[in-house]
Amino acid sequence: MESTLNTQLLASTIKSKRGSRGLREVAKEIGDLSAPTLSRIEQGNLPDVETFIKLCKWLNVPTDTFISGKKGHAKEVSEKDKLIYQLRSSKELDPSTISAMVAMVDLAFTKLKKDAK
């Protein structure tokens, strides 16, 4: 099975985290990235490896989050992360709704951890 980069999930995750902030501001925050490059990636274009790694660090997610069709043992993704990735990849919800729902998921799992103690 061939491994591929899920550029749509990457794009939607970046858009979700960026929110209403400008491309230049976020590109500068990521570091050594131009606003046009960030725009192209948000449109679903394939980033180069170095840029992809920077984006994953900025998103605070492992690189294999966006890779499908891998052979071998993949790192288990938590239920919380699965929900968040699914929300961020939605093409139907607007970014502010996605952000609110991600915050709710985070609160629910934080409460779950506190209740388990």
TORDO-240466 format. One record per residue (C-alpha): residue in one letter; x, y, z. Coordinates in nm, 4 decimals, padded with zeros to 6 digits. Example, Ala and Ser with C-alpha at 12.3 -4.5 7.8 and 13.67 -1.06 7.14 Angstrom:
BEGIN
PT,rest,x,y,z
PT,a,01.2300,-00.4500,00.7800
PT,s,01.3670,-00.1060,00.7140
END
This chain:
BEGIN
PT,rest,x,y,z
PT,m,00.0000,00.0000,00.0000
PT,e,00.1320,00.3413,-00.0957
PT,s,00.1576,00.6193,00.1620
PT,t,00.0025,00.9530,00.0724
PT,l,-00.0277,01.2879,00.2423
PT,n,-00.3872,01.3870,00.3198
PT,t,-00.3545,01.7455,00.1983
PT,q,-00.7231,01.8202,00.2585
PT,l,-00.6962,01.7288,00.6278
PT,l,-00.3742,01.9298,00.6556
PT,a,-00.5369,02.2304,00.4862
PT,s,-00.8474,02.2235,00.7032
PT,t,-00.6437,02.1803,01.0216
PT,i,-00.4277,02.4806,00.9331
PT,k,-00.7338,02.6915,00.8450
PT,s,-00.8991,02.5946,01.1718
PT,k,-00.5993,02.6908,01.3841
PT,r,-00.5354,03.0095,01.1848
PT,g,-00.8963,03.1204,01.2299
PT,s,-00.9472,03.4792,01.1221
PT,r,-00.5827,03.5775,01.1561
PT,g,-00.4050,03.6881,00.8405
PT,l,-00.1809,03.4649,00.6320
PT,r,00.1246,03.6887,00.6849
PT,e,00.0850,03.6884,01.0622
PT,v,00.0544,03.3096,01.0800
PT,a,00.3317,03.2450,00.8266
PT,k,00.5635,03.4613,01.0377
PT,e,00.4543,03.2747,01.3526
PT,i,00.5343,02.9395,01.1881
PT,g,00.8735,03.0742,01.0850
PT,d,01.0561,03.1026,00.7535
PT,l,00.7367,03.0543,00.5543
PT,s,00.5764,03.2947,00.3080
PT,a,00.2090,03.3902,00.3076
PT,p,00.1671,03.2692,-00.0554
PT,t,00.3116,02.9283,00.0385
PT,l,00.0737,02.9018,00.3325
PT,s,-00.2152,03.0008,00.1055
PT,r,-00.1247,02.7299,-00.1481
PT,i,-00.1120,02.4660,00.1274
PT,e,-00.4495,02.5826,00.2605
PT,q,-00.5834,02.5297,-00.0925
PT,g,-00.4726,02.1657,-00.0762
PT,n,-00.1361,02.1842,-00.2516
PT,l,00.1444,01.9565,-00.1399
PT,p,00.4082,02.1232,00.0820
PT,d,00.7762,02.0367,00.0684
PT,v,00.9043,01.8143,00.3493
PT,e,01.0674,02.0925,00.5515
PT,t,00.7507,02.3044,00.5387
PT,f,00.5352,02.0041,00.6284
PT,i,00.7445,01.9390,00.9402
PT,k,00.7247,02.3075,01.0426
PT,l,00.3472,02.3013,01.0002
PT,c,00.3111,01.9866,01.2106
PT,k,00.5218,02.1447,01.4865
PT,w,00.3082,02.4599,01.4717
PT,l,-00.0099,02.2492,01.4800
PT,n,00.1401,02.0438,01.7632
PT,v,00.0540,01.7120,01.5959
PT,p,00.2706,01.4207,01.4827
PT,t,00.3548,01.4138,01.1120
PT,d,00.1866,01.0753,01.0669
PT,t,-00.1481,01.2407,01.1504
PT,f,-00.1757,01.3420,00.7857
PT,i,-00.0256,01.0305,00.6243
PT,s,-00.2581,00.7574,00.5049
PT,g,-00.1849,00.4117,00.3698
PT,k,00.1133,00.3453,00.5961
PT,k,00.2431,-00.0048,00.6427
PT,g,00.3461,-00.1353,00.9797
PT,h,00.2586,-00.0122,01.3238
PT,a,00.1052,00.3296,01.3340
PT,k,00.1022,00.5250,01.6566
PT,e,-00.2387,00.4915,01.8200
PT,v,-00.4362,00.8153,01.7998
PT,s,-00.6451,00.9024,02.1053
PT,e,-01.0231,00.9314,02.0845
PT,k,-00.9910,01.3017,02.1654
PT,d,-00.7490,01.3582,01.8772
PT,k,-00.9680,01.1576,01.6378
PT,l,-01.2649,01.3802,01.7206
PT,i,-01.0618,01.6977,01.6832
PT,y,-00.9104,01.5896,01.3507
PT,q,-01.2562,01.4980,01.2217
PT,l,-01.3953,01.8365,01.3222
PT,r,-01.1039,02.0225,01.1660
PT,s,-01.1438,01.8347,00.8385
PT,s,-01.5127,01.9292,00.8051
PT,k,-01.5989,02.1193,00.4900
PT,e,-01.9505,02.1957,00.6149
PT,l,-01.8790,02.3770,00.9418
PT,d,-01.7426,02.7302,00.9596
PT,p,-01.4103,02.7882,01.1413
PT,s,-01.5649,02.9578,01.4455
PT,t,-01.8027,02.6636,01.4979
PT,i,-01.5146,02.4193,01.4609
PT,s,-01.3081,02.6124,01.7161
PT,a,-01.5977,02.6143,01.9628
PT,m,-01.6554,02.2411,01.9185
PT,v,-01.2845,02.1643,01.9584
PT,a,-01.2877,02.3618,02.2844
PT,m,-01.5889,02.1593,02.4021
PT,v,-01.4176,01.8294,02.3171
PT,d,-01.1074,01.9444,02.5038
PT,l,-01.3153,02.0380,02.8093
PT,a,-01.5003,01.7059,02.8026
PT,f,-01.1796,01.5030,02.7962
PT,t,-01.0192,01.7227,03.0634
PT,k,-01.3223,01.6638,03.2860
PT,l,-01.3053,01.2903,03.2118
PT,k,-00.9434,01.2805,03.3312
PT,k,-01.0283,01.4763,03.6484
PT,d,-01.3239,01.2485,03.7243
PT,a,-01.1064,00.9393,03.6800
PT,k,-00.8661,01.0547,03.9545
END
